[in-house]
Amino acid sequence: MEYQWDFSVVARHLPLLLEGLAQTLRLSLAAIAGGLAIGLVLALMRLSGRRWLAWPAIAVIEFFRATPPLVHLFWVFYALPILIGVNLSPFAAAMLALSVQSGAFFAEVYRAGIVSVERGQWEGARAIGMRPAQVMRRVVLPLALRRMVPPFVERAFELVKTTALAATLAYGELLYQAMVAVSRSYRPLEIYSAVAVIFFLVLFGASLVMRRIEDRLRRVER
């Protein structure tokens, strides 16, 4: 029997899906902000030249890059509260797990960007009397950040898609709300197709904006 598509069910559940999209964006922005901060700390530790700082950073980076994000979500939500004695909400657990996991990837982006800055820039800044921290803050990072934008954007997009795993913690992001809609309508093909389209529109639209920003940065660097 040929399947009869009925996308009116999507229209009926659109407010629920939009609510899920809002929660997806909320989690994504929080995890990206946390990941950028954690990644910068890990990258600076790894590049410090001090083994007692570099080796722990390397261990964290390699561990979180080599293990599945779903395991991180489950561990933070179910195991961490046992250790610290504090229950975490689904949002807090997902944000913490995804921030650390994405921070490991962002750290490698920071590291690659920093080491790509020519030695002459470092030496010139030191020659005019800047301290190492000032060289990093005022000279190296501004130059490196322009080169980091494309890999940062790519990783941020991956993170947005990874937030769908937070549905396993009953966090009300887009996929979770879609599951609720399916349980009410029994129309999984239409609902999950709509979810795919929503993700595509959001990420494709964001990619167009970021391409414009990248083009401007390239012109400025030239």
N, C-alpha and C positions, 0 to 999 in steps of 0.2 A: 504494500500500500504506500502511495506517495505521501511524503510528509507535507502537511499544510502549515506553512509559516504564518505566524500571527504576531506581528511586531507591535500590535496595540498593547500587548502585555508590558512592553518596555515603557511605553508612554505612561501606563498606570503606575508603574514602579519607578518612574524617573526621579521623583523627589528622594526616594530611598537611595538610589544610585548616586545622586548628586551629593547627598549627605556623606556617603561612603567616599566619594572623590575628595570632598573637603577634608575628611580624616586622613586619607592617603597623603594629601599634600601637606597637612600638618605634621604627620610623622616624617615625611620625606625631608621637609625643611629642617626639622629639629635634628634628625640624624645626620644630615649634610653638615649643619653647623657644628655639631659635636664631633663628627668625623674630621672636619677640617682642623679643628683645634687639637684633637688628639694626634692627628697625623703630623702636624707641625712639630709638636713636642717630640714624637717618636723620631722624626727625621733629624731634628737637631741633636737628639741624644745619639743617634747612630753616627752622625758626622762629627761628633765632639772630639774624637780621638782618644777619649778615655774609655778603657775597657769596661770599667764598672758601670758606665752609662750605655756604651754601645751594645754590649752583649745582651742585656735585658731587652733593649729596644729591638734588636734583631730577632730574639726569641718570640717576642709578642707579634712582630710583623709576620714572621714566617708561620707561626701557629695559626693566626686568624686568616691568613691568606690560603692556607692549606686545609682548612676544615669547613664543613658546610654551614652556611648561616642559619639553617633550621636548627642545627644542634646548639648554636649559640643562643637562639631564642628560647629553646626549651630549657637550657641550663640556667639562664638568667631568671626565667619565670618560675621554674619549679625547684631548682637546686639552690640558687643564691639566697632566697629567703630563709632556707634552713640554716645557712651559715651565718647570716647577719641578723636573723630574728625579726625581719621586717618584710611584710608582704608587699609586693610591687603590683601596681595596676598593669593591665595589658599594655597600655601606652608607654608607661615608664620602662617596663621590661623590654619592649620592642625597641624603644628609642636608645636605651643603653646598649643592647646587644648590637644593633645596627650601627651605632656610632663607633663602637670599638672595632667592629669588623671592617667598616668602611675606612676608619682611621688607619688601619694597616695598609690598605691600598693607597690612600692619599699620601701616606708617609713616603712610599716609593716614588710617587709623582713629585713631591717636594724635593726628595733627594736628587732625582734626576735633573730637575730644574736648577737646583742650586749648583750642582757640580758642572752644569753646562755653561755657567757664567765664566767668561774668560779670566785667566789669572791676572791679566793686566788691570781689570776692574778692581780686584782685591788689592793688588799692590799699589794702585793709584790712590785708593782710599786710605790705605795705611800710611802712604807717603805724606799725606796732608794732615796726619795726626789723629785719625779716627781710631777708636778702640775696636777690638774684634766685634763686640755686640753692635756698635754703631755701624760698622761696615756691613754686617748682616742685615740690619734693620733698614738702613738708608740707601744702600747701594745694591747689594746682592738680591735680596728678596723682591724689590720692585722690578728688577730686570728679569728675574727668574719667573715671576708670576705671569708675565705676558706669555712666556713659553709654556706655562703649565695649563693655560686655559683649556685647550682641546682635550687633553687627558682628564682634567678635572670634570669637564662637561660629560665626557663619555662615562666616567665612573658614577657621576651623579645620576645619569639616566638609568644605569644599571641598578643603582640603589632604589630609585623610584619603583622599578619593577619588582625588586626584592621585597618591598614592603607588603606585597600580597601575601607573603608567608606569615605576616602577623595575624592573618585570619585564623591560624591554628591556635592562637592565644585568645580567640573570641574578641579581638579588637575590631571595632566597627569600621574598618577601612572598606575600600570598594569591593574587593572580592567577597568579604564577609557579608556585606549587605546584599550582594548578588546571590549568595547562598540562601539568605533569608527570603529574597524575592522568589527564588526557584522553589523553595519549600512551600510558598503560598500559591504559586501559579502552576507548578508542574510543567514549566516551559523552559527547560535548561538551554536549548539551542538558541532561542531568542535572547535570553538574559545574558548568557556568557558571550555571545556574539557582540552584544552591546558593550559589555565590559572591555572586550578587545578593541572595539572602535574608540571607546573613551580613552583608553591608554594611548592608542595611536595618535589621536587628535592632540592630546595634551603634550606628548613627547615630541611629536613632529612639529607642532607649533613652537615649542620651546627650542627645538633645534634650529629653526629658522631665525629666531631671535639671537641665539648664540652665534650663528654664522655671521650675522651682521656685526656683533661685538668683536668677534675674532678678526674680521676684515679691518675694522677700525684700529684694533691693537697692532695689526701688522703694518698699517700705514704710519702709525705713530712711531713704531720701532725703526722704520726706514728713515 
